[in-house]
């Protein structure tokens, strides 16, 4: 069973508030045994020009951070990914660190291996692939 979208939004809002109150030192536990953690991605709205901040699960892959534009298995890409495609140079908050990164879509080979790591850590990711007709982008955030 997949977590309802309204509940995910509430949990992300609580996580964002906890992160801000503690200066990024704490986020809510995610139940993955530390295999994935939460980062906050900064983007700029491609239509509005307004700053955006999205909490996302990530994996480390060497010096890179990896996120998945799953949108909980919906058939449309999440807005943060569309914004990031328009402006791939950005910042992420990881704990108390702010890092400058460049985003790129993983190659098919990279994506296959990295998505499996996400699905192993968070089983709902396997369900996201089954629910959607689109190819779910795996996004690599490279240090700048």
C-alpha positions as a Markdown table, in Angstrom:
| # | Residue | x | y | z |
|---|---|---|---|---|
| 1 | Unk | 0.0 | 0.0 | 0.0 |
| 2 | Unk | 1.2 | 3.5 | -0.9 |
| 3 | Unk | 1.1 | 6.4 | 1.6 |
| 4 | Unk | -1.6 | 8.8 | 0.6 |
| 5 | Unk | -0.3 | 12.1 | -1.0 |
| 6 | Unk | -2.0 | 14.3 | 1.7 |
| 7 | Unk | -0.2 | 12.4 | 4.4 |
| 8 | Unk | 3.1 | 12.7 | 2.6 |
| 9 | Unk | 2.6 | 16.5 | 2.4 |
| 10 | Unk | 2.0 | 16.7 | 6.1 |
| 11 | Unk | 5.1 | 14.6 | 6.9 |
| 12 | Unk | 7.3 | 16.7 | 4.7 |
| 13 | Unk | 5.9 | 19.9 | 6.3 |
| 14 | Unk | 6.7 | 18.5 | 9.7 |
| 15 | Unk | 10.2 | 17.5 | 8.5 |
| 16 | Unk | 10.9 | 20.9 | 7.0 |
| 17 | Unk | 9.8 | 22.6 | 10.3 |
| 18 | Unk | 12.0 | 20.3 | 12.4 |
| 19 | Unk | 15.0 | 20.9 | 10.1 |
| 20 | Unk | 14.5 | 24.7 | 10.3 |
| 21 | Unk | 14.0 | 24.8 | 14.1 |
| 22 | Unk | 17.2 | 22.7 | 14.6 |
| 23 | Unk | 19.3 | 24.4 | 12.0 |
| 24 | Unk | 19.4 | 21.3 | 9.9 |
| 25 | Unk | 20.8 | 19.1 | 12.7 |
| 26 | Unk | 17.6 | 17.0 | 12.9 |
| 27 | Unk | 15.1 | 15.6 | 10.6 |
| 28 | Unk | 12.4 | 13.0 | 11.1 |
| 29 | Unk | 13.4 | 9.4 | 11.0 |
| 30 | Unk | 12.6 | 7.7 | 7.7 |
| 31 | Unk | 12.6 | 4.1 | 8.7 |
| 32 | Unk | 15.4 | 3.0 | 6.3 |
| 33 | Unk | 18.1 | 2.3 | 8.8 |
| 34 | Unk | 20.1 | 5.2 | 7.6 |
| 35 | Unk | 20.4 | 4.0 | 4.0 |
| 36 | Unk | 18.7 | 7.2 | 2.7 |
| 37 | Unk | 18.5 | 10.5 | 4.3 |
| 38 | Unk | 16.8 | 13.8 | 3.7 |
| 39 | Unk | 18.2 | 16.8 | 1.9 |
| 40 | Unk | 16.6 | 20.1 | 1.0 |
| 41 | Unk | 16.8 | 21.1 | -2.7 |
| 42 | Unk | 16.7 | 24.8 | -3.6 |
| 43 | Unk | 15.2 | 25.6 | -7.0 |
| 44 | Unk | 13.7 | 28.6 | -8.7 |
| 45 | Unk | 10.2 | 28.3 | -10.2 |
| 46 | Unk | 10.6 | 28.3 | -14.0 |
| 47 | Unk | 7.4 | 30.2 | -14.4 |
| 48 | Unk | 7.2 | 32.3 | -11.3 |
| 49 | Unk | 10.9 | 33.0 | -10.6 |
| 50 | Unk | 10.1 | 32.3 | -6.9 |
| 51 | Unk | 12.6 | 30.4 | -4.7 |
| 52 | Unk | 11.5 | 26.8 | -3.8 |
| 53 | Unk | 12.8 | 24.4 | -1.2 |
| 54 | Unk | 11.9 | 20.7 | -1.4 |
| 55 | Unk | 12.7 | 18.0 | 1.0 |
| 56 | Unk | 13.9 | 14.8 | -0.8 |
| 57 | Unk | 15.3 | 11.5 | 0.1 |
| 58 | Unk | 18.8 | 11.0 | -1.2 |
| 59 | Unk | 21.6 | 8.5 | -1.5 |
| 60 | Unk | 25.3 | 9.2 | -1.6 |
| 61 | Unk | 27.2 | 7.9 | -4.6 |
| 62 | Unk | 30.8 | 8.9 | -4.1 |
| 63 | Unk | 31.0 | 12.7 | -4.1 |
| 64 | Unk | 27.5 | 12.9 | -5.7 |
| 65 | Unk | 24.1 | 13.0 | -4.1 |
| 66 | Unk | 21.3 | 11.1 | -5.9 |
| 67 | Unk | 17.6 | 11.9 | -5.8 |
| 68 | Unk | 14.6 | 10.4 | -7.7 |
| 69 | Unk | 11.9 | 12.4 | -9.4 |
| 70 | Unk | 9.3 | 9.8 | -8.6 |
| 71 | Unk | 6.4 | 12.1 | -7.7 |
| 72 | Unk | 5.0 | 9.2 | -5.7 |
| 73 | Unk | 4.4 | 7.2 | -8.9 |
| 74 | Unk | 2.3 | 9.9 | -10.6 |
| 75 | Unk | 2.3 | 10.2 | -14.4 |
| 76 | Unk | 3.7 | 13.8 | -14.3 |
| 77 | Unk | 7.2 | 14.9 | -13.3 |
| 78 | Unk | 7.4 | 16.7 | -10.0 |
| 79 | Unk | 7.7 | 20.5 | -10.3 |
| 80 | Unk | 11.1 | 20.5 | -8.6 |
| 81 | Unk | 12.5 | 18.4 | -11.4 |
| 82 | Unk | 11.1 | 20.7 | -14.1 |
| 83 | Unk | 12.6 | 23.7 | -12.3 |
| 84 | Unk | 15.9 | 21.9 | -12.0 |
| 85 | Unk | 16.0 | 21.0 | -15.7 |
| 86 | Unk | 15.5 | 24.7 | -16.5 |
| 87 | Unk | 18.2 | 25.8 | -14.1 |
| 88 | Unk | 20.5 | 22.9 | -13.1 |
| 89 | Unk | 23.0 | 24.8 | -11.0 |
| 90 | Unk | 21.7 | 25.1 | -7.5 |
| 91 | Unk | 22.2 | 24.4 | -3.8 |
| 92 | Unk | 21.2 | 21.7 | -1.4 |
| 93 | Unk | 21.1 | 21.6 | 2.3 |
| 94 | Unk | 22.5 | 18.5 | 3.9 |
| 95 | Unk | 22.2 | 18.8 | 7.6 |
| 96 | Unk | 23.9 | 22.1 | 8.4 |
| 97 | Unk | 25.9 | 22.1 | 5.2 |
| 98 | Unk | 24.9 | 24.0 | 2.1 |
| 99 | Unk | 26.4 | 22.6 | -1.0 |
| 100 | Unk | 26.6 | 24.0 | -4.5 |
| 101 | Unk | 25.6 | 21.3 | -7.1 |
| 102 | Unk | 24.9 | 20.8 | -10.7 |
| 103 | Unk | 22.0 | 18.5 | -11.6 |
| 104 | Unk | 22.0 | 16.0 | -14.4 |
| 105 | Unk | 19.8 | 13.1 | -15.4 |
| 106 | Unk | 21.5 | 9.8 | -14.8 |
| 107 | Unk | 22.2 | 7.7 | -17.9 |
| 108 | Unk | 20.1 | 4.6 | -18.4 |
| 109 | Unk | 22.9 | 2.4 | -16.9 |
| 110 | Unk | 23.4 | 4.7 | -13.9 |
| 111 | Unk | 19.7 | 5.0 | -13.3 |
| 112 | Unk | 19.1 | 1.3 | -13.3 |
| 113 | Unk | 21.6 | 0.6 | -10.5 |
| 114 | Unk | 20.8 | 3.7 | -8.5 |
| 115 | Unk | 17.0 | 3.2 | -8.6 |
| 116 | Unk | 17.5 | -0.3 | -7.3 |
| 117 | Unk | 19.4 | 1.1 | -4.3 |
| 118 | Unk | 16.4 | 3.4 | -3.6 |
| 119 | Unk | 13.9 | 0.5 | -4.0 |
| 120 | Unk | 16.0 | -1.6 | -1.5 |
| 121 | Unk | 16.0 | 1.2 | 1.0 |
| 122 | Unk | 12.4 | 2.3 | 0.5 |
| 123 | Unk | 10.2 | -0.4 | -1.0 |
| 124 | Unk | 7.5 | 2.0 | -2.1 |
| 125 | Unk | 9.9 | 3.1 | -4.9 |
| 126 | Unk | 9.3 | -0.3 | -6.7 |
| 127 | Unk | 5.6 | 0.4 | -6.6 |
| 128 | Unk | 6.1 | 3.9 | -8.1 |
| 129 | Unk | 7.5 | 2.3 | -11.2 |
| 130 | Unk | 4.6 | 0.0 | -11.6 |
| 131 | Unk | 2.0 | 2.8 | -11.1 |
| 132 | Unk | 3.3 | 5.2 | -13.8 |
| 133 | Unk | 3.7 | 5.1 | -17.5 |
| 134 | Unk | 6.6 | 7.5 | -17.5 |
| 135 | Unk | 10.3 | 6.7 | -17.0 |
| 136 | Unk | 11.1 | 8.0 | -13.5 |
| 137 | Unk | 14.2 | 10.2 | -13.7 |
| 138 | Unk | 17.1 | 9.5 | -11.4 |
| 139 | Unk | 18.9 | 12.8 | -10.8 |
| 140 | Unk | 22.6 | 13.1 | -9.9 |
| 141 | Unk | 23.7 | 16.2 | -8.0 |
| 142 | Unk | 27.3 | 16.7 | -8.7 |
| 143 | Unk | 29.5 | 19.1 | -6.6 |
| 144 | Unk | 30.3 | 22.4 | -8.3 |
